[in-house]
């Protein structure tokens, strides 16, 4: 007999029909406990294939509905709002709270004992989510990060594991169990349940001790420990991006501990390029001459003030010098790779903007390599030749920019957003990610880069 489970034919069209529970009905935005959807086909074979898509959709919605909203979720929602929207939303919420809890903060209420307050039957405080939303909105309005959310709203190891398993639902059972095993292994070392381990509190020293315990006490192979570290690092990145954590991933670069070897084994952490000294770079720039010297120098200035790669700078056109009206920030739209849609916005340093006013495009034609050769000639003209300077190239300027931002105290996640590190925000889909710092915040960080071409000349 034909397989028509969850399928019903109405007229000439097959319809997917399935009973759902209250949670799923809520996620679907309906009151009925029966879900119906026309599959828009009269073919049973096509309907059978579409049926499995609908079942997968329902499973995903149900799992998403079971995830409790946390601090990071509210933070992400508010990140999308403009300054005007934040002010408007805050005013509405403020009025609602005053109408809902007029007694809170009043002289009479404050004079009552705790027993009298409970006996009154009135709410003792705003709800957790109301408090959370109000605190985040006030923080965003002020542009500061003073609000400390209740710890119960912070992401735990268990929360991140649940969300990752939803995002990676296509993985085979063995791989999914591997994530669970890694979380349980770390939790077991700490002697806590995964639901009691808050991601923002995990420190590198603790992870190091965990690795040592696995290697020396449990005796696990370094490959197993490394796999656990990789999985745990993925869980931590989720929390980092959702809660805008500014610390370093505690699980990264711990592989040498698992192997019982030094950091530099097999070239690990060994840089292939060296940063320029400030006086060296100044000498190179000052030695550039010829009828193309202004744009040749500008090419280096942009590298210094943005950390952009050679190819990214070469793709910049006058049309990429833009003004964001919402945040009132001049910025460069830097195209990452060949895709026109992959663009990151980098605020223009206060000392770089005057140099870009008359920018009409690059005068050297061909490929980005023409500017690499230009820099090499200028480098050699300044006397920086031989093996001693072999690791100091144009791309080294990017390392200088990152170092200057680090010295200025700029958070690693912000540096990554400015210079375009590719590993930022690629561990989750379903919109769990933070949208990153807004342009006005990035501008404050970019302007911390010193102008060595004038200030230290």
N, C-alpha and C positions, 0 to 999 in steps of 0.2 A: 504494500500500500504506500501511497505517496506520503512523504514526511511533511505534515502541515502544522507542526507544533508552533504555537504562537502566531499562526497565520490564519486569516479569515478572508474569504473572497466576498466582496460586496460589489455586485454588478460584474464588471470586467476587471476590477482592480483588486489587487491583494493588499490587505491591511495587516500591520503588525499589532498584536493585541496581547497584553500581559498584565496580570494583577501585580500591584506594587504595594509596599508598606507606606506608613505615614511619612517616614523620613524621606523616602524617594519621591513621594507625591509632592512634598514641600520643595524638594530640589527641582522638580519639574515645573513648579509654579501652578499646580492644580490641586483641587480639593478631592476629585474623584480618585479612587484607589484602583482604577483600571486605566492603563496607558494605551491609547490608540494612535497609530500613525500610518497614514497612507504611504505605501511603498511606490506608488505611481507606476505600476507595471502589471501587465496581465500574464507575465511569464512566471510560472512556479519556480523555475530554476533561478531566475534573478531574485525572486522574492526570498528564496531560501538563503542566498548569499547576503542579501540586505538584512535579513533577520539577525545574523551573527554580528553585524555592525551595530544594530540597535541594542542587542544584549550587552555588547562591550560598552556602549555609551551609558546604559543604565548602571552597569557595575561601577564605572568611573564616577558617575554622579553620586552614587550611594557612598562610595569611599570618601569622596570630597566632602559630602555632607557630614560625615562622622568626624572630620577634622575640626577641632575647636579653633575659633578665631583667636589669634594671638597678637601680641604687640607688633610684630613684624608685618602682619597682614594689614593692620590699621595704618601703620606707617607707610606702607606701599600705596595704599589707596589715597592717602593725603598727599603723597609725593607728586601725584599727577595734577594736583590743584594749582591754579595760579594764585598770586598774592591776593587778588581781589576775591577769588573763590574762598580762600582760607578765611579772610576777614568776614565774608558773608556767612559762611558756615559756622564760624565761631559765635557770631552775634545771635544766630538762630538757636544754637545749642545753649548759649548762656540764658536766653529768655526761657527756653524749655525747662532748664534745670531750676530756674527761679520759681517758675509756676508749679513744677512738680514737687520741689522740696523747699517751700518758703520758710519752714521752721529751722532748717539747718543754718547755724551761724547766728541765729537770733539770741538776744540777751536772755530771754526766758528759757530757751532750749539749753543754752550753755550753763545755766544755773541749776539745771536738773541733774540728779544723780543718774548713774548708768541704769540702775534698776527702774527708776521712774521713766527713763527714755524707752526702755524695753516695754514697760507696762502701757505706755501711751499708744502702742500699735502703729506708730508712725515709722517710716523708713529711717534707719540709723545713719545711712549715708547714700550717696549715689551708687548706682550699679557699677560693677567693675569696668564694664565696657564704656559706660558714660564717662567715668573718671579717666580712662585710658584715652579716649578720643579727645576730651577736653585738654588733657595734658600735652598731647602731641600737637594739637592745633596751636596752643599757646607757644610751644617751643618753636614751631615753624614760623609763626607770626613774628617772634622776636629775632629769629635767625640764629639762636643759640641752641646748645644741646644741654640744658640744665635738667630736663625732666627725667626722673628715674622711675620707669614703669614698675608696677608690682611684679615681684619675681615670679608669681604664678602665671603671668602672661608671657614670660620669656620661653623661647624654644628649648626643649629638652632633647636629649639623645633619642628618646622614644618618638617625640614629635617628628624629628628630622628623618628618622628611619621610616615612619609611616608615609611621609610625603615623598621620599625618594622611591619607595616601592610602588607608589602610584605612578610616578613619572616614568619609572623603568618597568612598567607592567609587561613589556614585550620580552623581557629577559626570561631565560629558562629558569625553572624552579631551582636548579643547582646554584645559579648565580644569585638569585634572590635570597636563598638561604645563606649564601656567603656574606651578604650585607648584614643579615640578622646575627650571624655567628660573630662577626667583627664587633658589632655593638654590644653583644652579650659578653664577649671576651673582655672588652675595656671596662664595662660596668662591673664585671666580676672582680677585676683587679682593684677597682675602687671600693668594692664592697657595698655598692648601692644599686638600686633598681634604675634602669634606663630612664624612667620617668622622673627621677630625682637628680639627674645630672644635667645641669644647665650649660648649654654650649658656650655662652659668653664667659663662663668661669674657668674653662679648660686652659691650662697653661702648658707651655712647652716642657717645663721641667717635669711635670706630672707624666706627660706622654713619654718622655725619655725613660723615666722609672718603669713605666709600663712595658716599654720595649725591652729593657734589661731583664725584667721579670720573665718575659716570654722566652727570651734567649737563654738566660742562665738557669732559671728555675724550671720552667716548663720544658725547655729544650726544643722548642719549635724551630723548624727550618727558617732561614732568613727570608725565603720566598713567601712563606705563609705569613710571616710578620709583615713583610712589605705589602702583601695583598690586603691585610687588615688595615694597615696605615692608609692605603689608597682609598679603601671604602670609608673609613672614618674621616678622612680628609674631604671626601665628597659630601658627607653629612655636614661637616663643619662649614664648608663653602656655602651651603644652602642657608645656614643661620647667618653667616657673614653678610650675604647679599640681601637677605630679608630684613635683618636688624641693623644693617649698616655698621657692622663691627669694624673697628679700625686696627685691630691687632693682627699679627702675622699668623698664618695657618699653623697651629701647633703640631700638626701631623706631617708637615712637609720637611724634607731634608733630614729625616731621622733614619734613613736607610743604612748609613754608616754605623749607627749604633746597633742595628739588627745584625750586621755582618761582623761587628767587632773590629772594624777597621777605621782608618783615619778618613776625614772628609775628602781628601784629594785622591783617594784610590780610583783608578780608572778615569781620572779626569773629572770626577764629580766636583761641582762647584768651582772648577778651574776656569777662569775667564780667558777667552781667546783674544780679547781686546783690552787695551788699557786706556783709562781716561787721560785726557790732555791736562797738563798743568796750565793754569790761567795765563802765565806769561808766554807760554809756547803758543797758545791759540791767538793771543793778541798779536804776537809777532807774525804769525801766518796771515792774519787779516790785514795788518798794516802793510804787508809786502805785496798785496794784490794790486796790480796796476793794469792799464790798458783801457780801451774804449768800452769794455763790458764790466769794469771793476765795480760799479754800483750794484748791479744785479748779482755779480759773483759774491760780493760781501753779504748782500741781503740773503742769499741762499744759506750762508753760514749763520747769520743772525737768526733766521727762522728756526734752524736746527737747534740753536742754543736755547731760544725762548719757548720752544714747543716740545722738544724731544722727538720731533717727527723723523721718520726714516727718509732716506734719499729719494726713493720713488714717490713717496707721499708728497714731498715738497715740490718735486718736479711737476706733479699733476695740479698744483695750485694755480688758479687763474684769477684775474681781477674780479670775476664774478663770484669767487669763493670768499671774498672779503665782505662779511655781512654784519648787519646790526640786528640784534634780537630786541624787539620792542617790548616784550614782556619783562625781561630782566635788565634792559637797557645796557647791553654789553656788546662791544665790538668783538667779533670772533672770526676764526678761519674755519671753513667747512673742509676738513681734510678727508679726502676719499681714500678709504682703506682697501687696497687691492684694486682689481679691475672693475668691480661692481660699482655702478653709479649710486646704488641705494645704500651702500655701506659707507656711512659718513659719521665722523665724530667731530663735535664742535669744540674747538680749543680757543678760549679767550685770548685776545691779543694783549701781550705785556705792554704796560704803560710806555715803555721805552721803544717798543717795536712799532707801535702804531704810526708814529710820524714817518717812519721809513717806508711804510706801505701805502701812504697816501697817493704817491705818484706811480705806483706799481702798474705796469702795462703788460706784464708777462715776461717770461724768461727769454733772454736774448740768444742763448745757445740752443740750437735745434738738434734733434736726433733722439737719443734715449737718455734716461737719467745718468747713464755712464759718463756723459760729457762733463757733468759736474763733479763726478768722482775723480776724473782725470784732472780737471781744473784744480781740485783741492790737492791732489797729489803733487802737481807742479808747484803750487804755492807752498806746500809743506817742504819740498826739496829746496826750493828757493830760499826758504827761511833757515836751511841748514839741517833739517831733521831727516837725515837719510841713514841707511844702514839697518842692521838687524835690531839695534837698540830701539828704533822707532817703527819697527815692522808691525807691532800690535797697536800702534796709534794711527787710526784711519779716520775717515769722515764719520763712520758709524760710532766712533768713540765719543763724539759730541753728545749723542743720546745718553751715554753713560754719565757724562758730566751733568746733564740736565736732571737726571734721576737723582744723582748724588746731591745736587744743590737743593732739590725739593726735600730730600730726606734730612739734610742738615737744618733746613728751615722748619722741620717738625711737621711736615705735611704727611697725613696718613697714607699708608701704602695703597689702600683702595682708591684714594683720590689720585695718587700718582699714576696708578694703572689707568684710570679714566682719562687723564690728561695725555699720557704718552701712547695709550692704545695697546696695553698688554693684552694678548689674545686669550689668556686663561681666565679672564675675569667674567663671571656670570654665564658659564656655559654648562652648568651641571643640572639645571632644572628648566622645565617648560611650564605650561599651565599658568604663566603669569605670576609665579611666586617671587620673581626677582624685584629688588629695589631698582628704581630707574636711575640711581646714581645721584651725585651732587648736581644741583642746578648751576647754570652758567655764572650767576652772581657769586656763588660759593667757590666755583673753580677759579674765577677771576682773582679772588683774594689769594689763592694758593699760587697761581701763575706769577702774580706780581711780587712774590717773595724771591723769585729767581734774581740774583744780582746781575747787574749790567756790567760785566767785566770789561767790555769794550770801551767804557768811558770812566766808570767809577774806580776801576783799579788800573787804569792805564798809566 
